Amino acid sequence: MVVIAYDILDDKRLREVAKYMEKNGFRSQRSVFELDVKMTEAKKIFNGLKKIIKKEDKCFLFEIKDKIDLQVNTSIERIF
């Protein structure tokens, strides 16, 4: 499973990111989406966000391999 979480400062960009993510994943919280895709596909989706967000925004990609990963070494990527 892959999780993308974000914090977008501008309301217009926030709506754009949410709309983009609703097409690609399942919303588990307001700014958190779960994706049931392979990591290569998740990175393509994640890279698509680079066209929308700005330097003042935060966006993270987490790869969660199993429940144990939630407590230890989880792979994380960040835009900007």
Secondary structure, DSSP 8 states (H G I E B T S, - for coil): -EEEEEE-SSHHHHHHHHHHHHHHSEEEETTEEEE-S-HHHHHHHHHHGGGT--TTSEEEEEE--SGGGGTS--EEEEE-
